[in-house]
Amino acid sequence: MIWTLVTFVPVLLLRLYIELLGTMLRNLQFMFVGSKHFSREAYDKASKTFDKSILERRLDGKVCVVTGANQGLGLACSQALAKCGATLYMVCRNAERGQKAVQGVQDKTGNPNVHLRLCDVSSVKSILGLVAELDKPGSKIDVLVQNAGVLLNEPQKSEDGYDLNFATNMLGPYILTRLLEGVLKRSAPSRVIFVSSGGMLTQPLDVDVQKAPSARGYDGTALYARDKRRQVAVAERLAELWNDSGVKVLSMHPGWATTEGVRKSIPGFYKFYQDKFRDPEQGADTIAYLALEDEDKLVPGGFYLDRAPQAKHLSMGGTQYSKSELDRLMANLDSMVSQVLEKHKDTAQQQT
Ligand SMILES: NC(=O)c1ccc[n+]([C@@H]2O[C@H](COP(=O)([O-])OP(=O)(O)OC[C@H]3O[C@@H](n4cnc5c(N)ncnc54)[C@H](OP(=O)(O)O)[C@@H]3O)[C@@H](O)[C@H]2O)c1
């Protein structure tokens, strides 16, 4: 017993120490990279080389769906796509806020083909309702923007009993993408764009999606970044799986952009770095670019910032993962989706 303690306690302490040091290094490098590349100044610099005409292209006859569309980046992206003439479905969870946003986009762009679709992406029942509306015989989706997201600092449960950060940022967008697979493939060439976050650079890939976070020591920022890392990984794998079907799957980071979400979720960080933050339109520029750029110019599974694919890992991050870890993540998510859909099979049947 005593020998076990003498041998294992120092090894355990050393491992903890190395892990802590790794996290500190990663966070430090993240702040350095963030100040340099995620800021308004970085956008101003990068945008000097942008082909401005891309956002002037026409999307008449194309169907675009944007989740979390009533404010922030989702609203800015909706405006950009509606301006190009897209038939646009703005997916919002609140009817009043959603209707106001739809009206605003119609008024600003003069595009009458802008519609509200109600859905709480953290609720499986609500997602099933949205899928039934979007995937009807003869319907199509050319661009799906998975933008809705939250960073909650206090533990909360979703309607289905999952951690609410996870249900909103990972499970919901994943189920929605999987359930829209048929219509996306029918509409090919089509695109799915995950609005992830550079914050994901601070987290390794955690494939264990079933493990619920404990309420004690709940770290909303880390959980948010963990799901944003998963989004990038899922985009990478779906891009491979769906490439031959003509569905391009991409992920992106908007940079640091001033929105209600940021003000509410990370007030300290926002206050400190406020001057470095971009406008929502600048944050949404790459989302609109990914919807409008020529097929052959986009890297499937790429993680974009300021219209260019970026490294998915910090050089000192130690966050690289193997193909088998990626496959395990997908298998775990698919099994969770099957379980949760089984619980909702009555709702699904009513809607078919
Ligand atoms: N702003 C940044 O600097 C930044 C940086 C990196 C990544 N991002 C990502 O960008 C995306 C947009 O964020 P934002 O900054 O624009 O934040 P935001 O202003 O809070 O907007 C988030 C949008 O998502 C909606 N939403 C949240 N939970 C939802 C749910 N369960 N069902 C349906 N809609 C839901 C919100 O609707 P309500 O109005 O009803 O709450 C809102 O419309 C997020 O995925 C975020 O992680 C932002």
The ligand as an SDF file (V2000), in Angstrom:
LIG
                    3D

 48 52  0  0  0  0  0  0  0  0999 V2000
  -19.4760   37.3350  -31.5300 N   0  0  0  0  0  0  0  0  0  0  0  0
  -18.3050   36.7190  -31.4840 C   0  0  0  0  0  0  0  0  0  0  0  0
  -17.2520   37.3360  -31.2130 O   0  0  0  0  0  0  0  0  0  0  0  0
  -18.2240   35.2460  -31.7680 C   0  0  0  0  0  0  0  0  0  0  0  0
  -16.9560   34.6670  -31.7800 C   0  0  0  0  0  0  0  0  0  0  0  0
  -16.8650   33.3140  -32.0540 C   0  0  0  0  0  0  0  0  0  0  0  0
  -17.9850   32.5900  -32.3570 C   0  0  0  0  0  0  0  0  0  0  0  0
  -19.2130   33.1690  -32.3180 N   0  0  0  0  0  0  0  0  0  0  0  0
  -20.3790   32.3370  -32.6450 C   0  0  0  0  0  0  0  0  0  0  0  0
  -21.2300   33.0390  -33.5030 O   0  0  0  0  0  0  0  0  0  0  0  0
  -22.5690   32.5840  -33.3610 C   0  0  0  0  0  0  0  0  0  0  0  0
  -23.4930   33.7750  -33.1840 C   0  0  0  0  0  0  0  0  0  0  0  0
  -23.1510   34.4170  -31.9620 O   0  0  0  0  0  0  0  0  0  0  0  0
  -23.3920   35.9590  -31.6820 P   0  0  0  0  0  0  0  0  0  0  0  0
  -22.1220   36.5060  -31.1750 O   0  0  0  0  0  0  0  0  0  0  0  0
  -24.0790   36.6070  -32.8200 O   0  0  0  0  0  0  0  0  0  0  0  0
  -24.3360   35.8280  -30.4060 O   0  0  0  0  0  0  0  0  0  0  0  0
  -25.8050   36.3700  -30.0860 P   0  0  0  0  0  0  0  0  0  0  0  0
  -25.8840   37.8110  -30.3560 O   0  0  0  0  0  0  0  0  0  0  0  0
  -26.1150   35.8980  -28.7230 O   0  0  0  0  0  0  0  0  0  0  0  0
  -26.7020   35.5910  -31.1400 O   0  0  0  0  0  0  0  0  0  0  0  0
  -26.9620   34.2470  -30.9740 C   0  0  0  0  0  0  0  0  0  0  0  0
  -28.2220   33.8950  -31.7030 C   0  0  0  0  0  0  0  0  0  0  0  0
  -28.4960   32.5090  -31.4780 O   0  0  0  0  0  0  0  0  0  0  0  0
  -29.8230   32.4100  -31.0110 C   0  0  0  0  0  0  0  0  0  0  0  0
  -30.0020   31.2300  -30.1620 N   0  0  0  0  0  0  0  0  0  0  0  0
  -29.3860   30.9440  -28.9980 C   0  0  0  0  0  0  0  0  0  0  0  0
  -29.8590   29.8000  -28.4970 N   0  0  0  0  0  0  0  0  0  0  0  0
  -30.7670   29.3530  -29.3730 C   0  0  0  0  0  0  0  0  0  0  0  0
  -31.6240   28.2400  -29.4060 C   0  0  0  0  0  0  0  0  0  0  0  0
  -31.6260   27.3380  -28.4270 N   0  0  0  0  0  0  0  0  0  0  0  0
  -32.4440   28.0810  -30.4560 N   0  0  0  0  0  0  0  0  0  0  0  0
  -32.4800   28.9850  -31.4660 C   0  0  0  0  0  0  0  0  0  0  0  0
  -31.7110   30.0790  -31.4650 N   0  0  0  0  0  0  0  0  0  0  0  0
  -30.8720   30.2620  -30.4390 C   0  0  0  0  0  0  0  0  0  0  0  0
  -30.1020   33.6790  -30.2660 C   0  0  0  0  0  0  0  0  0  0  0  0
  -31.4930   33.8680  -30.1280 O   0  0  0  0  0  0  0  0  0  0  0  0
  -32.1230   34.7260  -28.8910 P   0  0  0  0  0  0  0  0  0  0  0  0
  -32.1060   36.1560  -29.3260 O   0  0  0  0  0  0  0  0  0  0  0  0
  -33.4870   34.1570  -28.7740 O   0  0  0  0  0  0  0  0  0  0  0  0
  -31.2750   34.4900  -27.6970 O   0  0  0  0  0  0  0  0  0  0  0  0
  -29.4350   34.6700  -31.2010 C   0  0  0  0  0  0  0  0  0  0  0  0
  -30.2690   34.9560  -32.2810 O   0  0  0  0  0  0  0  0  0  0  0  0
  -22.5700   31.6510  -32.1510 C   0  0  0  0  0  0  0  0  0  0  0  0
  -22.5530   30.3130  -32.5840 O   0  0  0  0  0  0  0  0  0  0  0  0
  -21.2580   31.9870  -31.4500 C   0  0  0  0  0  0  0  0  0  0  0  0
  -20.7450   30.9040  -30.7460 O   0  0  0  0  0  0  0  0  0  0  0  0
  -19.3600   34.4800  -32.0260 C   0  0  0  0  0  0  0  0  0  0  0  0
  1  2  1  0
  2  3  2  0
  2  4  1  0
  4  5  1  0
  4 48  2  0
  5  6  2  0
  6  7  1  0
  7  8  2  0
  8  9  1  0
  8 48  1  0
  9 10  1  0
  9 46  1  0
 10 11  1  0
 11 12  1  0
 11 44  1  0
 12 13  1  0
 13 14  1  0
 14 15  2  0
 14 16  1  0
 14 17  1  0
 17 18  1  0
 18 19  2  0
 18 20  1  0
 18 21  1  0
 21 22  1  0
 22 23  1  0
 23 24  1  0
 23 42  1  0
 24 25  1  0
 25 26  1  0
 25 36  1  0
 26 27  1  0
 26 35  1  0
 27 28  2  0
 28 29  1  0
 29 30  1  0
 29 35  2  0
 30 31  1  0
 30 32  2  0
 32 33  1  0
 33 34  2  0
 34 35  1  0
 36 37  1  0
 36 42  1  0
 37 38  1  0
 38 39  2  0
 38 40  1  0
 38 41  1  0
 42 43  1  0
 44 45  1  0
 44 46  1  0
 46 47  1  0
M  CHG  2   8   1  16  -1
M  END
$$$$
